[in-house]
Amino acid sequence: MLSLINVDEIENYFDKLFPILRSVTGNGNRETLNIINEIVDLNITEVPSGTQCFDWTVPPEWNLKDAWIKNSKGEKIVDIKNSNLHILGYSTPFTGKLTLKELKEHLYSLPDMPDAIPFLISCYKRRWGFSLTHNQLQSLPEDTYEVLIDSDINSNGSLTYGEAFIKGKSEKEILISTYICHPSLANDNLSGILSAAFLYKELKKRSDLRYSYRFLFIPETIGAIAYLSKHGNELKENLIAGFVLTTCGDRGNFTYKRSRKGNTLPDRAVECVLSSTEKEYTLEDFFPTGSDERQYCSPGFNFPVGSLMRTRYYNFPEYHTSKDNKDFISFEHIKGTIEKYLDVITLIEANDILVRTNPYCEPQLGKYDLYTSLGGQRDTSIINGLIIYILNLADGSNDLIDIVKKSKYDFRLVIEAIRKLVDKNLLKVKD
């Protein structure tokens, strides 16, 4: 699929979105969705706080106006304006003066990464706190410290998510889901937000889409649970494939986490694309921790949803710290991730069960002007060998992905060859 993805445009939107304080709920998410709405035709939904969603309850809405710690000289030694990660997400309001010992009970750091600020949140247990580097924590002198957390926790608030839908020829649909609740973390998961948004932009240009595409921009975990509690049964009717977009922007090789079933359409398609296009990549079986694939693949739904990413969450030291910043990611790699998803979609869109029109022996390829001309400048021996493979495998039991896997040819060559064979009336799609 030809794409004209603009790396500078991706970076411009990164710069708009990175400074926003996002959480599970709150105005930061609304601001984020309003910006995404410049790229994606979003429908915004508000789920009221207190709404029961299976075993979960939508939490009160949390917003933060200001937060800082001052020393006795009145100097701000920790300030939310310097990093969104300084605040423990969902901190309750607090003002007061504390000794160093009292203050330390509310301070969080990473001793094994002494110059990084950790990302922490506490949605369902009321507390307040600050994150800072371990070096700074260790250097705090005995003093009286003034603390301000100007936050609001509103039980009459709501959880906000965005949804977009691209209608294809079929009611069958593919889900693209990403999460919007992480503040100022570049790879986890602003890269996923940008990848999903620009993937939508590319697919929206297509007028020949076979399948429909549903895009979700939701808070992680509770957002997916809230969506599934309302729309899960609808997805059961038409969902044939889905992907959770996360950690799409680092410089690592591709990783694919399979769906819970392990051999679904998206699993097979991604493996074919990666084997055709990448020298090094990682395939992982499903495990029930991680991102929202664990909700989509929970036993009651067990949807065919996997996750194609770069370096998987947990597997890079910058994960959930201030080191996951603009310098850590590459906008070219985000573009490459989007293009890889477009490859996967191209394969899924073209996937059919194929059958020979005349199954007896192999046809005389020269008679159909196929022996030397297919592929133009490509190696004709490769093309001729591929045609023989396709014609032998097209017995009504193999789909396109089976043919790619068994023949070990590049999926793009296989698609091109099949189209030629269909044009020559040597192959047809099985009903």
C-alpha positions as CSV (number, residue, x, y, z in Angstrom):
1,M,0.0,0.0,0.0
2,L,1.5,3.3,-1.1
3,S,1.7,5.8,1.7
4,L,2.7,9.5,1.8
5,I,3.3,9.7,5.6
6,N,4.8,13.0,6.6
7,V,7.4,12.6,9.3
8,D,7.5,16.3,10.1
9,E,3.7,16.3,10.6
10,I,4.0,13.4,13.0
11,E,6.7,15.4,15.0
12,N,4.5,18.5,15.0
13,Y,1.7,16.6,16.6
14,F,4.0,15.0,19.1
15,D,5.1,18.4,20.2
16,K,1.5,19.4,20.7
17,L,0.6,16.3,22.7
18,F,3.7,15.6,24.8
19,P,3.3,18.4,27.3
20,I,-0.4,17.6,28.1
21,L,-1.0,16.1,31.6
22,R,-3.1,13.0,30.8
23,S,-4.5,10.4,33.2
24,V,-7.3,7.8,33.3
25,T,-9.8,10.7,33.3
26,G,-9.7,14.5,33.1
27,N,-9.4,17.5,30.9
28,G,-6.0,16.4,29.6
29,N,-7.6,13.5,27.8
30,R,-10.3,15.8,26.3
31,E,-7.6,18.2,25.1
32,T,-5.7,15.3,23.7
33,L,-8.7,14.0,21.8
34,N,-9.5,17.5,20.5
35,I,-6.0,17.6,18.9
36,I,-6.3,14.0,17.5
37,N,-9.7,15.1,16.1
38,E,-7.7,17.3,13.6
39,I,-6.5,14.0,12.0
40,V,-9.2,11.5,12.9
41,D,-13.0,12.1,12.7
42,L,-13.7,11.2,16.3
43,N,-17.0,10.7,18.1
44,I,-16.3,11.6,21.8
45,T,-18.1,9.6,24.5
46,E,-18.2,10.4,28.2
47,V,-18.8,7.5,30.6
48,P,-20.0,8.9,34.0
49,S,-18.0,8.2,37.1
50,G,-19.5,5.5,39.1
51,T,-20.7,3.5,36.1
52,Q,-20.4,-0.2,36.7
53,C,-18.4,-2.0,34.0
54,F,-18.3,-5.8,34.7
55,D,-16.3,-6.0,38.0
56,W,-14.9,-2.4,37.7
57,T,-16.3,1.0,38.4
58,V,-15.4,4.1,36.5
59,P,-13.4,6.2,38.9
60,P,-14.1,9.9,39.8
61,E,-12.6,12.4,37.4
62,W,-9.2,13.8,38.4
63,N,-7.8,17.1,37.4
64,L,-4.7,19.0,38.5
65,K,-4.2,22.7,38.5
66,D,-0.8,22.9,40.2
67,A,1.6,21.0,42.4
68,W,5.0,21.8,43.9
69,I,7.3,21.4,46.9
70,K,9.2,24.4,48.3
71,N,12.1,24.5,50.7
72,S,12.3,26.9,53.7
73,K,13.8,29.5,51.4
74,G,10.7,29.5,49.2
75,E,12.4,27.8,46.3
76,K,10.5,25.3,44.3
77,I,12.5,22.1,44.4
78,V,9.8,20.0,42.7
79,D,7.4,21.5,40.2
80,I,4.8,19.9,38.0
81,K,5.5,22.6,35.4
82,N,8.9,21.0,34.9
83,S,7.6,17.5,34.4
84,N,4.2,15.9,34.4
85,L,5.8,12.8,35.9
86,H,6.5,14.7,39.1
87,I,3.0,14.1,40.4
88,L,1.6,10.8,41.6
89,G,-1.4,10.4,39.3
90,Y,-4.7,10.9,41.1
91,S,-3.1,12.6,44.1
92,T,-5.6,14.0,46.5
93,P,-5.5,17.7,47.4
94,F,-3.0,18.7,50.0
95,T,-1.4,21.8,51.5
96,G,0.9,21.9,54.5
97,K,4.3,22.0,55.9
98,L,6.3,18.9,56.6
99,T,9.6,17.8,58.0
100,L,11.9,15.8,55.6
101,K,11.0,12.6,57.4
102,E,7.3,13.3,56.9
103,L,7.7,14.4,53.3
104,K,9.7,11.2,52.4
105,E,6.7,9.1,53.1
106,H,5.1,10.7,50.0
107,L,8.2,10.7,47.7
108,Y,8.9,8.1,45.0
109,S,12.1,7.4,43.1
110,L,14.1,4.7,41.3
111,P,17.3,3.7,43.1
112,D,18.4,1.6,40.1
113,M,17.9,4.6,37.8
114,P,19.0,7.5,40.0
115,D,18.6,10.2,37.3
116,A,15.1,9.2,36.1
117,I,11.7,10.3,37.3
118,P,9.3,7.4,37.6
119,F,5.7,7.4,36.3
120,L,3.2,6.3,39.0
121,I,-0.6,6.5,39.5
122,S,-3.0,5.5,42.2
123,C,-6.6,5.6,40.8
124,Y,-8.4,3.4,43.3
125,K,-6.6,4.2,46.6
126,R,-6.6,7.7,47.9
127,R,-3.2,9.2,48.5
128,W,-0.9,11.9,47.4
129,G,2.7,12.0,46.4
130,F,5.5,13.2,44.1
131,S,8.0,11.4,41.9
132,L,11.6,12.7,41.6
133,T,15.0,11.4,40.7
134,H,16.7,9.3,43.3
135,N,19.7,11.6,43.1
136,Q,17.5,14.5,44.1
137,L,15.8,12.5,46.9
138,Q,19.2,11.6,48.4
139,S,20.4,15.2,48.3
140,L,17.4,16.7,50.2
141,P,18.6,18.4,53.4
142,E,16.9,18.4,56.7
143,D,14.4,21.3,56.4
144,T,10.8,22.3,56.7
145,Y,9.1,21.8,53.3
146,E,5.9,23.4,52.0
147,V,3.7,21.3,49.8
148,L,0.9,22.2,47.5
149,I,-1.3,19.8,45.4
150,D,-4.2,21.7,43.9
151,S,-6.2,18.8,42.5
152,D,-9.9,18.0,42.1
153,I,-11.4,14.5,42.4
154,N,-15.0,14.8,41.2
155,S,-17.4,11.9,41.7
156,N,-19.8,13.6,39.2
157,G,-17.2,13.6,36.5
158,S,-16.6,11.1,33.7
159,L,-14.2,9.0,31.6
160,T,-13.6,10.2,28.1
161,Y,-12.8,8.2,25.0
162,G,-12.8,8.7,21.2
163,E,-14.0,6.4,18.5
164,A,-13.8,6.6,14.7
165,F,-15.2,4.2,12.0
166,I,-14.2,3.8,8.4
167,K,-16.9,1.9,6.5
168,G,-15.7,-0.7,4.0
169,K,-17.6,-2.9,1.6
170,S,-18.1,-5.6,4.3
171,E,-19.7,-5.3,7.7
172,K,-16.7,-7.4,9.0
173,E,-14.3,-5.1,10.8
174,I,-10.8,-4.7,12.1
175,L,-10.1,-3.0,15.4
176,I,-7.3,-0.5,16.0
177,S,-7.0,0.4,19.7
178,T,-4.6,2.6,21.5
179,Y,-4.5,4.3,24.9
180,I,-4.4,8.0,25.8
181,C,-3.9,8.0,29.6
182,H,-0.1,8.3,29.9
183,P,1.4,11.7,30.6
184,S,4.6,12.8,28.8
185,L,5.8,9.3,27.9
186,A,7.0,9.3,24.3
187,N,7.2,5.6,23.4
188,D,4.6,4.4,25.9
189,N,2.3,5.5,24.6
190,L,2.3,8.8,22.6
191,S,3.9,6.8,19.7
192,G,0.9,4.5,19.7
193,I,-1.6,7.4,19.6
194,L,0.3,9.0,16.7
195,S,0.6,5.7,14.9
196,A,-3.1,5.0,15.2
197,A,-4.1,8.5,14.1
198,F,-1.9,8.5,11.0
199,L,-2.9,5.0,10.2
200,Y,-6.5,6.2,10.1
201,K,-5.4,9.1,7.9
202,E,-3.9,6.7,5.4
203,L,-6.9,4.3,5.4
204,K,-9.3,7.2,5.1
205,K,-7.9,7.9,1.6
206,R,-8.9,4.5,0.4
207,S,-12.1,4.1,-1.5
208,D,-11.7,0.3,-2.1
209,L,-11.5,-1.0,1.5
210,R,-12.9,-4.5,1.7
211,Y,-13.3,-4.4,5.5
212,S,-14.5,-1.7,7.9
213,Y,-12.1,-0.3,10.5
214,R,-12.9,0.8,14.0
215,F,-10.4,3.1,15.9
216,L,-10.5,3.5,19.6
217,F,-8.5,6.1,21.6
218,I,-9.2,5.1,25.2
219,P,-7.7,5.2,28.7
220,E,-5.9,1.9,29.3
221,T,-7.6,-0.9,31.2
222,I,-10.7,0.8,32.5
223,G,-11.4,2.5,29.1
224,A,-11.3,-0.9,27.3
225,I,-13.4,-2.5,30.0
226,A,-15.9,0.3,29.8
227,Y,-16.1,0.0,26.0
228,L,-16.4,-3.7,26.1
229,S,-19.1,-3.6,28.8
230,K,-21.3,-1.6,26.4
231,H,-20.2,-2.8,22.9
232,G,-18.5,-6.2,23.5
233,N,-21.5,-8.2,22.1
234,E,-21.6,-6.0,19.0
235,L,-17.9,-6.7,18.4
236,K,-18.6,-10.4,18.6
237,E,-20.8,-10.1,15.5
238,N,-18.2,-8.7,13.1
239,L,-14.7,-8.5,14.5
240,I,-12.3,-10.5,12.4
241,A,-9.0,-9.0,13.6
242,G,-7.7,-6.4,15.9
243,F,-4.5,-4.7,17.1
244,V,-3.4,-2.8,20.2
245,L,-0.9,-0.1,19.2
246,T,1.8,0.6,21.8
247,T,5.5,1.3,22.0
248,C,5.6,2.1,18.3
249,G,8.5,4.6,18.2
250,D,11.7,3.3,19.6
251,R,14.6,2.1,17.4
252,G,14.2,-1.6,18.2
253,N,13.2,-4.4,15.9
254,F,9.5,-5.4,15.6
255,T,7.8,-7.5,18.2
256,Y,4.5,-9.2,17.7
257,K,2.4,-10.5,20.7
258,R,-0.1,-13.0,19.4
259,S,-3.8,-13.2,20.3
260,R,-4.9,-15.6,23.0
261,K,-6.0,-18.1,20.4
262,G,-2.6,-17.9,18.8
263,N,-3.4,-18.7,15.2
264,T,-6.0,-16.1,14.2
265,L,-6.1,-14.0,11.1
266,P,-4.0,-11.1,12.5
267,D,-1.4,-13.6,14.0
268,R,-1.0,-15.3,10.6
269,A,-0.9,-12.0,8.6
270,V,1.7,-10.3,10.8
271,E,4.0,-13.4,10.8
272,C,3.8,-13.5,7.0
273,V,4.6,-9.8,6.7
274,L,7.5,-9.9,9.1
275,S,9.0,-13.0,7.6
276,S,8.8,-11.2,4.1
277,T,10.2,-7.8,5.2
278,E,12.3,-8.1,8.3
279,K,15.6,-10.0,9.0
280,E,15.2,-9.8,12.8
281,Y,12.0,-9.7,14.7
282,T,10.3,-11.4,17.8
283,L,7.1,-13.4,17.9
284,E,5.6,-13.9,21.4
285,D,2.7,-16.0,22.5
286,F,-0.1,-14.3,24.4
287,F,0.3,-13.6,28.1
288,P,-2.4,-12.1,30.3
289,T,-0.5,-8.9,31.4
290,G,0.4,-5.9,29.4
291,S,-1.9,-3.6,27.6
292,D,-5.6,-3.7,26.5
293,E,-5.1,-7.0,24.5
294,R,-5.7,-8.7,27.9
295,Q,-9.2,-7.2,28.0
296,Y,-10.0,-8.0,24.3
297,C,-8.6,-11.5,24.7
298,S,-10.3,-12.2,28.1
299,P,-12.1,-15.6,28.1
300,G,-15.6,-14.2,27.7
301,F,-14.6,-12.3,24.5
302,N,-11.4,-14.1,23.3
303,F,-11.2,-11.8,20.3
304,P,-8.5,-12.2,17.6
305,V,-6.5,-9.2,18.9
306,G,-2.7,-9.0,18.9
307,S,-0.2,-6.2,19.2
308,L,2.5,-5.3,16.7
309,M,5.1,-3.0,18.3
310,R,8.8,-2.2,18.5
311,T,10.5,-3.1,21.7
312,R,7.8,-4.5,24.0
313,Y,6.7,-2.7,27.2
314,Y,8.7,-3.9,30.2
315,N,11.7,-4.7,27.9
316,F,13.4,-1.3,27.7
317,P,14.9,0.5,30.8
318,E,13.3,3.8,29.9
319,Y,9.8,2.3,30.4
320,H,7.6,4.4,32.6
321,T,10.3,6.9,33.4
322,S,11.3,10.4,32.3
323,K,13.9,8.7,30.1
324,D,11.0,7.8,27.7
325,N,11.2,11.2,26.0
326,K,11.5,12.7,22.6
327,D,15.2,11.8,22.4
328,F,14.4,8.1,23.0
329,I,12.1,7.7,20.0
330,S,12.5,8.2,16.2
331,F,9.8,9.7,14.1
332,E,11.1,7.7,11.1
333,H,10.5,4.5,13.2
334,I,7.0,5.6,14.0
335,K,6.5,6.1,10.2
336,G,8.0,2.6,9.7
337,T,5.5,1.1,12.2
338,I,2.6,2.7,10.5
339,E,3.8,1.4,7.1
340,K,4.2,-2.1,8.6
341,Y,0.6,-2.0,9.8
342,L,-0.4,-0.9,6.3
343,D,1.4,-4.0,4.9
344,V,-0.5,-6.2,7.3
345,I,-3.8,-4.6,6.3
346,T,-2.9,-5.0,2.6
347,L,-2.4,-8.7,3.2
348,I,-5.6,-9.1,5.2
349,E,-7.6,-7.2,2.6
350,A,-6.3,-9.5,-0.1
351,N,-6.6,-12.7,1.8
352,D,-8.9,-15.2,0.1
353,I,-9.2,-19.0,-0.3
354,L,-8.0,-19.7,-3.9
355,V,-8.8,-22.5,-6.3
356,R,-7.6,-23.5,-9.7
357,T,-10.1,-23.2,-12.5
358,N,-8.5,-26.2,-14.1
359,P,-6.8,-28.4,-11.5
360,Y,-5.4,-31.0,-13.8
361,C,-1.6,-30.8,-14.2
362,E,0.0,-27.4,-14.6
363,P,-0.9,-25.0,-17.3
364,Q,1.4,-24.0,-20.1
365,L,2.5,-20.6,-18.8
366,G,3.8,-19.4,-22.2
367,K,0.3,-19.8,-23.6
368,Y,-1.0,-17.2,-21.1
369,D,2.0,-14.9,-21.6
370,L,3.1,-15.6,-18.0
371,Y,6.3,-17.5,-18.4
372,T,8.7,-14.6,-18.7
373,S,6.7,-11.4,-18.5
374,L,5.3,-11.4,-14.9
375,G,7.0,-8.9,-12.7
376,G,8.8,-6.9,-15.3
377,Q,12.4,-6.5,-14.2
378,R,12.3,-9.2,-11.5
379,D,14.2,-12.5,-11.8
380,T,12.0,-14.5,-14.1
381,S,13.1,-17.8,-12.5
382,I,11.8,-16.6,-9.1
383,I,8.5,-15.5,-10.7
384,N,8.0,-18.7,-12.6
385,G,8.7,-20.8,-9.5
386,L,6.2,-18.7,-7.6
387,I,3.5,-19.3,-10.2
388,I,4.1,-23.0,-10.0
389,Y,3.8,-22.9,-6.2
390,I,0.6,-20.9,-6.3
391,L,-1.1,-23.1,-8.9
392,N,-0.2,-26.2,-6.9
393,L,-1.4,-24.8,-3.6
394,A,-4.6,-23.3,-4.9
395,D,-6.7,-26.4,-4.3
396,G,-9.5,-24.7,-2.3
397,S,-8.0,-25.5,1.1
398,N,-5.3,-22.8,1.2
399,D,-5.8,-19.0,1.5
400,L,-3.4,-16.4,0.4
401,I,-1.6,-16.4,3.8
402,D,-1.2,-20.2,3.7
403,I,0.4,-19.8,0.2
404,V,2.8,-17.1,1.4
405,K,3.8,-19.3,4.4
406,K,4.2,-22.5,2.5
407,S,5.9,-21.1,-0.5
408,K,8.2,-18.8,1.5
409,Y,7.9,-16.1,-1.1
410,D,7.5,-12.4,-0.3
411,F,3.8,-11.6,0.3
412,R,3.9,-8.7,-2.1
413,L,5.1,-10.9,-4.9
414,V,2.5,-13.5,-4.1
415,I,-0.3,-10.9,-4.2
416,E,1.0,-9.6,-7.5
417,A,1.2,-13.1,-9.0
418,I,-2.3,-14.1,-7.8
419,R,-3.8,-11.0,-9.4
420,K,-2.1,-11.9,-12.7
421,L,-3.4,-15.5,-12.5
422,V,-6.9,-14.3,-11.7
423,D,-6.8,-12.0,-14.7
424,K,-5.8,-14.9,-16.9
425,N,-8.7,-16.9,-15.5
426,L,-6.3,-19.6,-14.1
427,L,-7.4,-18.9,-10.5
428,K,-10.6,-17.8,-8.8
429,V,-11.7,-17.0,-5.3
430,K,-13.5,-19.8,-3.6
431,D,-17.0,-18.8,-2.6
